[in-house]
Amino acid sequence: MNRLRRVAFAAVLAASVAGCQSPTAPDETIGVDEFIDVSVSPDPVVADTSVDNKTYTVLVNDVTETRVYDWKASFAITARLNDMAGDDDLDLTFPVDLTAATFEVDQATGGIRNPPTGGEIEQHLATIVQSTGNRFAGISTSQTLTVDLWYDLPHLRKEGIIIATLSFKDADGLTFTRAYEVRIAP
């Protein structure tokens, strides 16, 4: 009975807090994901056994070991400034430059992020092998990066989640970042 009262109290509290929120203002802040569309091809990304002999080093029991990456994935990521990029509340000044692109890999199982245990961490190396450019001249412009990504995961399987982080700067020095996640197929 006490448990039922606690659940009922939590529900009433949540409803009263939700009722106190202010209505949506017409000049509400626009999120980066609303004016930058990101897509990846293929989606999900497909990885194969790495045959490039790319290596990384780890420290195991005070001994440095050199290991070969198990997996390699190649994909294209496209960023596009959509019509929202011209919104007066956003106040972007063109051109906008893509200033950095970073890529991480988290291990996953069934599309669910599955952090490693036991002290080992995910290892990865990403290289942009081709780019259509880094400058967005205006609304509805896009740029595509082709990426080779080598990685090794503690669970020893290839399934993972790539976190792509793209950094931008407009002509007036305004900086912003867009993160995007894509699955690596099992």
C-alpha positions in Angstrom: 0.0 0.0 0.0 2.9 2.4 0.8 4.4 1.7 -2.6 1.1 2.6 -4.3 1.0 5.9 -2.4 4.5 6.7 -3.5 3.8 6.0 -7.1 0.6 8.1 -6.9 2.5 11.0 -5.3 5.2 10.8 -8.0 2.6 10.9 -10.7 0.8 13.9 -9.2 4.2 15.7 -8.7 5.2 15.0 -12.3 1.9 16.3 -13.6 2.1 19.5 -11.6 5.6 20.2 -12.7 4.7 19.6 -16.4 1.8 22.1 -16.0 4.1 24.8 -14.9 6.1 24.9 -18.1 5.8 28.0 -20.2 4.2 27.9 -23.7 6.4 27.8 -26.7 7.7 31.3 -27.5 7.8 32.4 -31.2 11.5 33.2 -30.9 12.5 30.0 -29.3 16.1 28.9 -29.8 16.7 26.7 -32.8 18.6 23.5 -32.3 21.6 22.7 -34.5 19.8 19.5 -35.6 17.0 21.5 -36.9 19.0 23.4 -39.5 21.8 20.9 -40.4 20.6 17.6 -41.9 23.1 14.8 -41.7 22.9 11.5 -43.6 25.3 8.5 -43.9 25.6 6.0 -46.7 25.4 3.1 -46.4 23.1 3.2 -43.3 23.8 1.1 -41.4 27.5 1.1 -42.1 29.0 -2.2 -43.1 32.3 -3.3 -41.7 34.7 -6.0 -43.0 37.8 -7.6 -41.6 40.6 -5.2 -41.8 43.3 -6.3 -44.2 45.4 -3.1 -44.1 47.5 -4.1 -41.1 46.7 -0.7 -39.4 47.8 -0.9 -35.8 47.4 0.8 -32.4 49.3 0.4 -29.2 48.0 -0.3 -25.7 49.6 -0.6 -22.3 48.9 -4.0 -20.7 50.4 -4.7 -17.3 53.1 -2.1 -17.9 54.0 -3.6 -21.2 53.3 -1.8 -24.5 51.5 -4.1 -27.0 51.0 -3.4 -30.7 47.7 -4.7 -32.1 46.1 -4.8 -35.5 42.6 -3.3 -35.9 40.1 -6.1 -36.4 37.5 -4.1 -38.5 37.4 -1.5 -41.2 34.3 0.5 -42.4 34.1 2.9 -45.2 31.2 5.4 -45.5 30.1 8.8 -46.7 28.6 11.4 -44.4 26.8 14.4 -45.9 25.9 17.6 -44.0 23.3 19.9 -45.6 22.2 23.4 -44.4 18.4 23.2 -44.8 15.9 26.1 -45.1 15.9 26.7 -41.4 19.5 27.9 -41.7 18.0 31.2 -43.1 15.7 31.8 -40.1 16.1 35.3 -38.6 16.3 33.9 -35.1 19.4 31.9 -36.1 21.3 34.8 -37.6 23.9 32.8 -39.5 26.2 34.7 -41.7 27.3 32.9 -44.9 29.6 31.3 -45.9 29.6 28.7 -43.2 32.7 26.5 -42.9 33.0 22.9 -41.7 36.1 23.2 -39.5 36.5 19.7 -38.0 35.1 16.2 -38.2 35.8 13.6 -35.6 34.6 10.0 -35.3 34.3 7.6 -32.4 33.1 4.1 -32.1 31.2 2.6 -29.2 30.6 -1.1 -29.0 27.0 -2.2 -29.3 24.8 -5.3 -29.2 21.5 -5.3 -31.0 21.8 -1.5 -31.7 22.2 -0.8 -27.9 25.3 0.9 -26.7 27.2 -1.7 -24.5 30.1 -0.1 -22.6 33.1 -2.3 -22.1 33.9 -3.7 -18.7 37.2 -5.0 -17.4 39.4 -2.0 -18.3 39.7 -2.4 -22.0 38.4 0.5 -24.2 37.3 0.8 -27.8 40.1 1.7 -30.2 39.6 3.6 -33.5 41.3 5.5 -36.2 39.4 7.6 -38.8 40.7 9.1 -41.9 38.8 11.5 -44.3 39.9 10.1 -47.7 37.8 12.5 -49.8 35.8 15.6 -49.4 33.6 17.7 -51.7 34.8 20.7 -49.8 34.3 22.5 -46.4 32.4 25.7 -47.4 28.6 26.1 -47.4 27.8 29.1 -49.6 24.2 29.4 -48.5 21.0 27.6 -47.7 20.4 24.2 -49.2 24.1 23.6 -49.8 25.9 20.4 -48.7 29.3 18.8 -48.3 30.1 15.1 -48.3 33.1 13.4 -46.6 34.2 9.9 -47.4 35.7 8.2 -44.3 37.7 5.1 -43.7 37.4 3.9 -40.1 39.4 1.2 -38.5 38.4 0.0 -35.1 38.7 -2.7 -32.5 36.1 -3.4 -29.8 36.6 -5.3 -26.5 33.6 -7.6 -27.1 35.5 -8.7 -30.3 32.5 -8.3 -32.6 32.1 -5.7 -35.4 28.7 -4.3 -34.3 29.0 -0.7 -33.0 27.8 2.8 -33.1 29.7 5.6 -34.8 29.4 9.1 -33.2 30.3 11.7 -35.9 30.9 15.2 -34.6 31.0 18.0 -37.1 32.1 21.5 -36.1 31.2 24.6 -38.0 32.0 28.4 -38.0 30.1 31.1 -39.8 31.6 34.3 -41.4 31.1 36.2 -38.2 32.9 33.6 -36.0 29.8 31.9 -34.6 30.7 28.3 -33.9 28.4 25.3 -33.5 28.6 21.5 -33.5 26.3 18.8 -34.8 26.7 15.2 -33.5 25.2 12.3 -35.4 25.1 8.6 -34.6 24.9 5.7 -37.1 24.9 2.0 -36.5 27.6 -0.4 -37.8 25.7 -3.6 -38.8 26.5 -6.8 -36.9 
